[in-house]
Structure formats: structure tokens, C-alpha cells
Amino acid sequence: MKRRTLLKFLAAGPLFGTAWHVRAAPPMTMKGIKEMEDNWKTLLALGTAVPSPAEELKLSKDEWRKRLQPASYSVLREEDTERAGSSPLDREKRPGVFVCAGCGLPLFTSEMKFDSGTGWPSFFTTIPSALKTKTDYKIVYPRTEYHCARCGGHHGHLFDDGPAPTGKRYCNNGVALKFIPKDGKAT
Ligand SMILES: [Zn+2]
């Protein structure tokens, strides 16, 4: 690109309402990540009551089946995986908080989300104490499965190829989440 063309392009940039100038870049240091984790409630819509991980929720299979949509039940209670690209939450970019579709526990904020290109909502860190992990061998080699600390619902798998500085990628099923925008109604 010629210098003059480049300057024109840069000058025109802010006219386009694309994500690159709307969203802040992830923090560059682990100190910044810690601050993001500690201040997650700044993304919670005003007056929203949310449970804590300590308020454990245990229900029978039948009770879960009544409470959840079939697709959410398959993922949360039977560790199924949704089809890549099928969740509108993969493209959700508004400020807000992602909660467990099973029990409402806040798991991630919009600031912790990044576009991994996998077709699943992806996050590079979590709200403190929201998730627990275990190792599964469903596809022969070991993977780190993670689930909601409150209801035990399966959410996805954790990989070590996420963006710096955490290097983590929480690959989450969209049907296992609900999004509460900072201004507005839950989706
Ligand atoms: Zn839950």
C-alpha cells in the first residue's frame, strides 16, 4: 500500500463502526488481567441479582430436563458439544456479563471475550471462582473439561493457545450461556 493510500485509509477508519475501535484491547499484563477479574461487577447491569458459587444448586435429571431447553440440557448435563458457528453469542460484542444458563452464576464478562475464529464463544480468563475443571478422555487424548462451580453444568474445554498474557482459551458452548447486556434485557 502506498503511503498516501495508507494515510487515507487511516483517516477513514473511525468512520466505520467496526469492532476494532469500539472494543478495548485485552490487558497486556497479568496485573491488568487480575484487575479485570476483580472488577467484573462493573459490567453487570444495574440492580441485577446474581447467585454466588457457594450457593450450590443440585437438581435431579428430571428437574434439569424441565428447567432447560433440550440443546442446553444436552450440553450442560450430558457434556454434548454444539455445532460450531451455531450460537449467536459467538458474535455478541456488547458490554455485559455471560452467566450459566443452568443456574445464573456469572462466568465471564464481555471484556474477557475474544474472537478465536473457532465458531464458539471464547474467553481468555474467567470471573474468579466461577468454574472448576477436570480431565476427560472423550476423544482419546486428555482434555481439560470445565464446568460451573455452582450447578456442575458442563460448559466447554480449556486450551493453552489463547492470547497473551493468559495464553488460555475457554472454548464455551453458547447454549450453556445467557448474556446479560449492561444496558438492557437478557438474551
Ligand atoms: Zn451453573
Residues whose N, C-alpha, C, O or C-beta is under 5 A from the ligand:
A	BS01	ZN	C100 G102 C103 G104 L105 C148 R150 C151 G152 G153
